[in-house]
């Protein structure tokens, strides 16, 4: 079962991605959180082309992937969970939690380390916030992230099924929590106990550094509370806040080629500890 799922993972993930993206775009059209023009055609074209490039590069350069690494480690009894006898459900839950915590800290470090920030800021330079923002990551960042996940999967001995489930969940929640979606306040508050909501993550895309250096979680909201990086609401409100960065705000900066070359640009910003 595990080997079959790993073999079919690209199709399973692509199908899940397409389904969640279609549902999110439909929901955004019906229940938009922020009104006004979203520049959909040029933004969607660039953002969705980037995710295709990301996927092709990962398959070409790291064909093993995180789930393949899990099978490789299991076949050699490598990693903590491959050396202990735990119920499969508990192993899967522990692996999921560990991977989610690593993604939280990876995200946080990409905000702190100047070289990594140059890669990650492409994600933040989107001037709007909708589901397609959730797939706008520089290909080099995606490759680095995959290498980090592979190292964690091997060290942990994570089960392949748990790794595939985590990857699918990570894609789905990234589309969801980047959605331009209005949720009833009571529902948002209830969901925030278990998953990062659009209103929670939108704060992370504020133009103000104090706000975009918070709410790093993708799947689970607990890490932001535990490690002191949670911001409840944007100071200017969700409908009034400015999205993006102070730099790269011209329409010409939002095309595919300028986005891919953005890490080579230096707009005069400094990066270090957040100015709290």
C-alpha positions as CSV (number, residue, x, y, z in Angstrom):
1,X,0.0,0.0,0.0
2,X,2.8,2.4,1.0
3,X,4.8,1.7,-2.1
4,X,1.7,2.1,-4.4
5,X,0.8,5.4,-2.8
6,X,4.3,6.8,-3.1
7,X,4.4,5.7,-6.8
8,X,1.0,7.4,-7.4
9,X,1.8,10.4,-5.2
10,X,2.2,13.0,-8.0
11,X,-1.2,12.1,-9.4
12,X,-2.9,12.0,-6.0
13,X,-1.3,15.3,-4.9
14,X,-2.1,17.0,-8.3
15,X,-5.8,15.8,-8.1
16,X,-6.1,17.0,-4.5
17,X,-4.5,20.3,-5.3
18,X,-6.7,21.0,-8.3
19,X,-9.9,20.1,-6.4
20,X,-9.0,22.3,-3.4
21,X,-7.9,25.2,-5.6
22,X,-11.2,25.0,-7.6
23,X,-13.2,25.0,-4.4
24,X,-11.3,27.9,-2.9
25,X,-11.6,30.1,-6.1
26,X,-15.3,29.4,-6.2
27,X,-15.7,30.2,-2.5
28,X,-13.7,33.4,-2.9
29,X,-16.0,34.5,-5.7
30,X,-19.1,34.0,-3.4
31,X,-17.7,35.1,0.0
32,X,-14.8,37.5,-0.6
33,X,-13.2,39.0,2.5
34,X,-11.7,42.0,0.6
35,X,-13.6,43.7,-2.2
36,X,-12.1,45.4,-5.2
37,X,-10.1,44.4,-8.2
38,X,-7.7,41.5,-7.6
39,X,-5.8,41.7,-11.0
40,X,-6.7,38.1,-11.4
41,X,-5.5,37.4,-14.9
42,X,-1.9,38.6,-14.6
43,X,-1.6,37.4,-11.0
44,X,-3.1,34.0,-11.5
45,X,-1.0,33.5,-14.6
46,X,2.3,34.2,-12.8
47,X,1.4,32.5,-9.6
48,X,0.1,29.3,-11.2
49,X,3.0,29.1,-13.6
50,X,5.4,29.3,-10.7
51,X,3.8,26.3,-9.0
52,X,4.1,24.3,-12.2
53,X,7.8,25.2,-12.4
54,X,8.3,24.3,-8.7
55,X,6.7,20.9,-9.2
56,X,8.7,20.1,-12.4
57,X,12.0,21.1,-10.8
58,X,11.4,19.0,-7.7
59,X,10.5,15.9,-9.8
60,X,13.6,16.5,-12.0
61,X,16.2,17.3,-9.4
62,X,14.9,15.4,-6.3
63,X,12.9,12.6,-7.8
64,X,13.0,10.6,-4.5
65,X,10.9,13.2,-2.7
66,X,10.1,13.1,0.9
67,X,7.8,10.0,0.7
68,X,10.4,8.1,-1.3
69,X,13.0,9.0,1.4
70,X,10.6,7.6,4.0
71,X,10.5,4.3,2.1
72,X,14.3,4.3,1.7
73,X,14.8,4.9,5.4
74,X,12.3,2.2,6.4
75,X,14.1,-0.3,4.3
76,X,17.3,0.3,6.2
77,X,15.8,0.8,9.7
78,X,17.0,4.4,9.7
79,X,15.4,7.0,12.0
80,X,13.8,7.0,15.4
81,X,10.4,5.7,14.6
82,X,11.8,2.8,12.6
83,X,13.7,1.6,15.7
84,X,10.8,1.8,18.2
85,X,7.6,-0.2,18.4
86,X,4.6,2.2,18.4
87,X,1.1,1.8,17.1
88,X,1.0,3.0,13.4
89,X,-1.6,5.7,14.2
90,X,0.7,7.1,16.9
91,X,3.7,7.0,14.6
92,X,1.8,8.8,11.9
93,X,0.5,11.5,14.4
94,X,4.0,12.1,15.8
95,X,5.5,12.3,12.3
96,X,2.8,14.8,11.2
97,X,3.4,17.0,14.3
98,X,7.2,16.9,13.9
99,X,7.0,17.8,10.2
100,X,4.6,20.7,10.9
101,X,6.8,22.0,13.6
102,X,9.8,21.9,11.3
103,X,7.9,23.8,8.6
104,X,7.0,26.5,11.2
105,X,10.7,27.0,12.2
106,X,11.8,26.8,8.6
107,X,9.4,29.6,7.7
108,X,10.5,31.6,10.7
109,X,14.2,31.3,9.8
110,X,13.4,32.3,6.2
111,X,12.2,35.6,7.6
112,X,15.3,36.0,9.8
113,X,18.2,35.0,7.6
114,X,18.9,37.6,4.9
115,X,19.9,35.1,2.2
116,X,16.8,33.0,2.7
117,X,14.6,36.1,3.0
118,X,15.6,37.1,-0.5
119,X,14.0,33.9,-1.7
120,X,11.0,34.0,0.5
121,X,10.1,37.6,-0.1
122,X,8.8,36.7,-3.6
123,X,5.9,35.1,-1.7
124,X,5.3,38.3,0.3
125,X,5.6,40.6,-2.7
126,X,2.1,39.6,-4.0
127,X,0.0,42.8,-3.7
128,X,-3.2,40.8,-3.2
129,X,-4.1,37.8,-1.1
130,X,-6.0,34.9,-2.4
131,X,-5.6,31.2,-2.8
132,X,-3.0,31.5,-5.6
133,X,-0.8,33.4,-3.2
134,X,-0.5,30.1,-1.3
135,X,1.5,28.5,-4.2
136,X,3.7,31.5,-5.0
137,X,7.1,30.3,-3.7
138,X,10.4,30.7,-5.5
139,X,11.7,27.4,-7.0
140,X,14.9,27.6,-5.1
141,X,13.0,28.0,-1.8
142,X,10.9,24.9,-2.7
143,X,14.0,22.9,-3.4
144,X,15.6,23.9,-0.1
145,X,12.4,23.1,1.7
146,X,12.2,19.6,0.1
147,X,15.8,18.9,1.2
148,X,14.9,19.9,4.8
149,X,11.9,17.7,4.8
150,X,13.9,14.7,3.5
151,X,16.5,15.2,6.2
152,X,13.8,15.3,8.9
153,X,11.9,12.3,7.4
154,X,15.0,10.2,7.4
155,X,16.1,11.3,10.9
156,X,12.7,10.7,12.3
157,X,11.9,7.5,10.3
158,X,8.6,8.9,9.4
159,X,6.1,6.5,7.8
160,X,5.6,7.1,4.1
161,X,1.8,7.3,4.4
162,X,2.2,10.0,7.0
163,X,4.6,11.9,4.8
164,X,2.2,11.8,1.8
165,X,-0.7,12.8,4.1
166,X,1.3,15.7,5.4
167,X,2.3,16.9,1.9
168,X,-1.4,16.8,0.8
169,X,-2.5,18.6,3.9
170,X,0.2,21.2,3.6
171,X,-0.9,22.0,0.0
172,X,-4.5,22.1,1.0
173,X,-4.1,24.3,4.0
174,X,-1.8,26.7,2.2
175,X,-4.6,27.3,-0.4
176,X,-7.2,27.6,2.4
177,X,-5.4,30.0,4.7
178,X,-4.3,32.2,1.8
179,X,-7.9,32.5,0.7
180,X,-9.7,35.8,0.2
181,X,-12.5,34.2,2.1
182,X,-14.9,35.7,4.6
183,X,-15.7,33.3,7.4
184,X,-18.3,34.0,10.2
185,X,-16.4,35.3,13.2
186,X,-17.6,32.5,15.4
187,X,-16.4,29.9,12.9
188,X,-13.1,31.6,12.5
189,X,-12.6,31.6,16.3
190,X,-13.5,27.9,16.5
191,X,-11.3,26.8,13.6
192,X,-8.3,28.7,15.0
193,X,-8.0,26.1,17.7
194,X,-7.2,23.5,15.1
195,X,-6.1,25.1,11.8
196,X,-4.6,28.3,10.5
197,X,-7.5,30.4,9.1
198,X,-7.4,33.0,6.3
199,X,-7.9,35.8,8.8
200,X,-5.1,34.5,10.9
201,X,-2.6,34.1,8.1
202,X,-3.6,37.3,6.3
203,X,-1.9,39.2,9.1
204,X,1.3,37.5,8.0
205,X,1.1,39.3,4.6
206,X,0.8,42.8,6.0
207,X,3.1,45.4,4.6
208,X,4.2,46.2,8.3
209,X,7.1,44.0,9.4
210,X,5.9,43.7,12.9
211,X,2.8,41.9,11.5
212,X,4.4,39.9,8.7
213,X,7.0,38.6,11.2
214,X,4.2,36.8,13.0
215,X,1.7,34.0,12.4
216,X,4.1,31.6,10.6
217,X,2.0,28.5,10.9
218,X,0.6,26.8,7.8
219,X,-1.3,23.8,9.1
220,X,-1.5,24.0,12.8
221,X,-1.9,27.3,14.8
222,X,-0.3,25.9,18.0
223,X,3.3,26.7,17.2
224,X,2.7,30.5,17.0
225,X,1.0,30.4,20.4
226,X,3.7,28.2,21.9
227,X,6.7,30.2,20.6
228,X,5.2,33.7,21.0
229,X,4.7,34.6,17.3
230,X,0.9,35.0,17.3
231,X,-0.8,38.2,16.3
232,X,-4.6,38.1,16.6
233,X,-5.6,40.9,14.2
234,X,-4.0,43.4,11.9
235,X,-3.8,46.9,13.3
236,X,-5.5,48.4,10.2
237,X,-8.2,45.7,10.0
238,X,-8.6,43.1,7.4
239,X,-10.3,45.2,4.8
240,X,-8.0,48.3,5.3
241,X,-4.6,46.6,5.7
242,X,-2.0,46.9,2.9
243,X,-0.8,43.6,1.5
244,X,2.7,43.0,0.3
245,X,6.1,44.7,0.9
246,X,7.2,48.3,0.8
247,X,9.4,47.3,-2.3
248,X,8.3,45.6,-5.5
249,X,5.0,47.4,-5.7
250,X,5.0,48.4,-9.4
251,X,2.9,46.2,-11.8
252,X,6.0,45.5,-13.8
253,X,7.5,43.7,-10.7
254,X,4.6,41.1,-10.7
255,X,5.4,39.4,-14.0
256,X,6.9,35.8,-14.1
257,X,10.5,36.8,-15.1
258,X,10.8,39.7,-12.6
259,X,9.5,37.4,-9.8
260,X,12.0,34.6,-10.6
261,X,14.8,37.2,-10.7
262,X,13.7,39.0,-7.6
263,X,16.2,37.3,-5.2
264,X,19.0,39.0,-7.2
265,X,17.5,42.4,-6.6
266,X,18.4,44.5,-3.6
267,X,15.8,47.2,-2.8
268,X,17.8,48.7,0.0
269,X,16.0,46.8,2.9
270,X,17.9,45.4,5.8
271,X,17.1,42.1,7.5
272,X,17.9,41.0,11.0
273,X,16.0,40.6,14.2
274,X,12.4,41.9,14.0
275,X,12.1,45.5,15.4
276,X,9.9,44.6,18.4
